[in-house]
Amino acid sequence: MRDKLRNLFSGRQGMDELAKFQFWFGLAGFLIGCFLPGFLGRLFIWLGIFSLISAFVRAFSRQLDRREMENRAYLAYLDRWKNKYAAWKDRFSQRKSYRFFKCPGCGTYIRVPKGKGKIHIKCRCGYTLYRNT
């Protein structure tokens, strides 16, 4: 039995990060759909089933290069959102003592101490702002 399982999974990707997300998303969608009435419930159930099937197809696929490329794209997308959340969380924790302004020229955030009145702010890109802190 152990040899049959080993042969089944040889040359396959297994559950990578994207497949894990699809599995949990599908399971949650299926369970939510079981409690919703009518068309919306059936829609969630079918989306959940489709997501579960696609997760298992990914796990048992032998096209490792394609699955790796898809997983890399998913991780890059996830990393962008994690970085945005970390930057927002950092600015939110410093909001009592600092004011943050977004540069219209380059889009970076400039941190300025609060309570200084109307000040002249110069960004690294050379753009000049006059703002009230």
C-alpha positions as a Markdown table, in Angstrom:
| # | Residue | x | y | z |
|---|---|---|---|---|
| 1 | Met | 0.0 | 0.0 | 0.0 |
| 2 | Arg | 2.8 | 2.4 | 0.9 |
| 3 | Asp | 4.6 | 1.7 | -2.4 |
| 4 | Lys | 1.4 | 2.4 | -4.4 |
| 5 | Leu | 1.0 | 5.8 | -2.7 |
| 6 | Arg | 4.7 | 6.5 | -3.3 |
| 7 | Asn | 4.3 | 5.7 | -7.0 |
| 8 | Leu | 1.1 | 7.8 | -7.2 |
| 9 | Phe | 2.9 | 10.9 | -5.9 |
| 10 | Ser | 6.2 | 10.4 | -7.8 |
| 11 | Gly | 6.8 | 13.2 | -10.2 |
| 12 | Arg | 4.0 | 15.3 | -8.9 |
| 13 | Gln | 3.9 | 18.7 | -7.3 |
| 14 | Gly | 1.8 | 18.0 | -4.2 |
| 15 | Met | 0.0 | 20.7 | -2.3 |
| 16 | Asp | 1.8 | 24.0 | -2.9 |
| 17 | Glu | 0.7 | 27.4 | -1.5 |
| 18 | Leu | -1.8 | 28.1 | -4.3 |
| 19 | Ala | -3.4 | 24.6 | -4.0 |
| 20 | Lys | -3.7 | 25.0 | -0.3 |
| 21 | Phe | -5.5 | 28.4 | -0.8 |
| 22 | Gln | -7.8 | 26.8 | -3.4 |
| 23 | Phe | -8.6 | 23.9 | -1.1 |
| 24 | Trp | -9.5 | 26.1 | 1.9 |
| 25 | Phe | -11.3 | 28.6 | -0.3 |
| 26 | Gly | -13.3 | 25.8 | -1.8 |
| 27 | Leu | -14.1 | 24.2 | 1.5 |
| 28 | Ala | -15.2 | 27.5 | 3.0 |
| 29 | Gly | -17.3 | 28.2 | -0.1 |
| 30 | Phe | -18.9 | 24.8 | 0.0 |
| 31 | Leu | -19.8 | 25.1 | 3.7 |
| 32 | Ile | -21.2 | 28.6 | 3.3 |
| 33 | Gly | -23.2 | 27.4 | 0.4 |
| 34 | Cys | -24.8 | 24.7 | 2.5 |
| 35 | Phe | -26.3 | 27.3 | 4.8 |
| 36 | Leu | -27.5 | 29.8 | 2.2 |
| 37 | Pro | -30.8 | 29.3 | 0.5 |
| 38 | Gly | -31.7 | 29.3 | -3.2 |
| 39 | Phe | -29.5 | 30.4 | -6.1 |
| 40 | Leu | -26.8 | 32.0 | -3.9 |
| 41 | Gly | -26.3 | 28.8 | -2.0 |
| 42 | Arg | -26.0 | 26.7 | -5.1 |
| 43 | Leu | -23.6 | 29.2 | -6.6 |
| 44 | Phe | -21.3 | 29.0 | -3.5 |
| 45 | Ile | -21.5 | 25.2 | -3.5 |
| 46 | Trp | -20.5 | 25.0 | -7.2 |
| 47 | Leu | -17.7 | 27.5 | -6.7 |
| 48 | Gly | -16.5 | 25.5 | -3.8 |
| 49 | Ile | -16.6 | 22.2 | -5.7 |
| 50 | Phe | -14.8 | 23.8 | -8.7 |
| 51 | Ser | -12.1 | 25.2 | -6.4 |
| 52 | Leu | -11.7 | 21.9 | -4.6 |
| 53 | Ile | -11.4 | 20.0 | -7.9 |
| 54 | Ser | -8.8 | 22.5 | -9.2 |
| 55 | Ala | -6.8 | 22.2 | -6.0 |
| 56 | Phe | -6.6 | 18.4 | -6.4 |
| 57 | Val | -5.8 | 18.7 | -10.1 |
| 58 | Arg | -2.9 | 21.0 | -9.2 |
| 59 | Ala | -1.7 | 18.6 | -6.6 |
| 60 | Phe | -1.7 | 15.5 | -8.9 |
| 61 | Ser | -0.5 | 17.3 | -12.0 |
| 62 | Arg | 2.8 | 16.2 | -13.7 |
| 63 | Gln | 3.3 | 19.5 | -15.4 |
| 64 | Leu | 5.7 | 20.8 | -12.7 |
| 65 | Asp | 7.0 | 23.8 | -14.6 |
| 66 | Arg | 3.6 | 25.2 | -15.3 |
| 67 | Arg | 2.4 | 24.7 | -11.7 |
| 68 | Glu | 5.6 | 26.2 | -10.4 |
| 69 | Met | 5.1 | 29.2 | -12.6 |
| 70 | Glu | 1.5 | 29.7 | -11.4 |
| 71 | Asn | 2.5 | 29.3 | -7.8 |
| 72 | Arg | 5.3 | 31.8 | -8.2 |
| 73 | Ala | 2.9 | 34.3 | -9.7 |
| 74 | Tyr | 0.4 | 33.7 | -6.8 |
| 75 | Leu | 3.2 | 34.2 | -4.2 |
| 76 | Ala | 4.3 | 37.4 | -5.9 |
| 77 | Tyr | 0.7 | 38.7 | -5.9 |
| 78 | Leu | 0.3 | 37.7 | -2.2 |
| 79 | Asp | 3.7 | 39.3 | -1.3 |
| 80 | Arg | 2.6 | 42.7 | -2.8 |
| 81 | Trp | -0.5 | 42.7 | -0.6 |
| 82 | Lys | 1.5 | 41.7 | 2.5 |
| 83 | Asn | 3.9 | 44.5 | 1.9 |
| 84 | Lys | 1.1 | 47.0 | 1.4 |
| 85 | Tyr | -0.5 | 45.8 | 4.7 |
| 86 | Ala | 2.8 | 46.0 | 6.6 |
| 87 | Ala | 3.4 | 49.6 | 5.4 |
| 88 | Trp | -0.2 | 50.6 | 6.3 |
| 89 | Lys | 0.2 | 49.0 | 9.7 |
| 90 | Asp | 3.5 | 50.8 | 10.3 |
| 91 | Arg | 1.9 | 54.2 | 9.4 |
| 92 | Phe | -1.1 | 53.5 | 11.5 |
| 93 | Ser | 0.9 | 52.7 | 14.6 |
| 94 | Gln | 2.8 | 56.0 | 14.2 |
| 95 | Arg | -0.2 | 58.2 | 13.5 |
| 96 | Lys | -0.2 | 59.9 | 16.9 |
| 97 | Ser | 3.2 | 61.5 | 16.6 |
| 98 | Tyr | 3.7 | 61.7 | 12.8 |
| 99 | Arg | 1.8 | 62.8 | 9.8 |
| 100 | Phe | 2.2 | 61.0 | 6.5 |
| 101 | Phe | 2.0 | 62.7 | 3.1 |
| 102 | Lys | 2.0 | 61.0 | -0.3 |
| 103 | Cys | 4.2 | 62.6 | -2.8 |
| 104 | Pro | 2.3 | 63.4 | -6.0 |
| 105 | Gly | 5.5 | 63.1 | -8.1 |
| 106 | Cys | 6.7 | 59.6 | -7.2 |
| 107 | Gly | 4.1 | 58.2 | -4.8 |
| 108 | Thr | 6.3 | 57.6 | -1.8 |
| 109 | Tyr | 5.1 | 58.4 | 1.7 |
| 110 | Ile | 6.9 | 61.2 | 3.6 |
| 111 | Arg | 6.8 | 61.1 | 7.4 |
| 112 | Val | 6.6 | 64.5 | 9.1 |
| 113 | Pro | 6.3 | 65.2 | 12.9 |
| 114 | Lys | 2.9 | 66.5 | 14.0 |
| 115 | Gly | 2.3 | 70.0 | 15.5 |
| 116 | Lys | 4.8 | 72.0 | 13.4 |
| 117 | Gly | 2.3 | 74.1 | 11.6 |
| 118 | Lys | 2.6 | 74.9 | 7.9 |
| 119 | Ile | 5.8 | 73.5 | 6.6 |
| 120 | His | 7.8 | 73.1 | 3.5 |
| 121 | Ile | 8.4 | 69.4 | 2.5 |
| 122 | Lys | 10.9 | 68.3 | -0.1 |
| 123 | Cys | 10.7 | 64.8 | -1.4 |
| 124 | Arg | 13.7 | 62.7 | -2.7 |
| 125 | Cys | 12.5 | 63.0 | -6.2 |
| 126 | Gly | 12.7 | 66.8 | -6.0 |
| 127 | Tyr | 8.9 | 67.6 | -5.7 |
| 128 | Thr | 8.1 | 70.3 | -3.1 |
| 129 | Leu | 5.0 | 70.3 | -0.9 |
| 130 | Tyr | 3.5 | 72.9 | 1.4 |
| 131 | Arg | 1.4 | 71.2 | 4.0 |
| 132 | Asn | -0.1 | 71.8 | 7.4 |
| 133 | Thr | 0.9 | 69.3 | 10.2 |
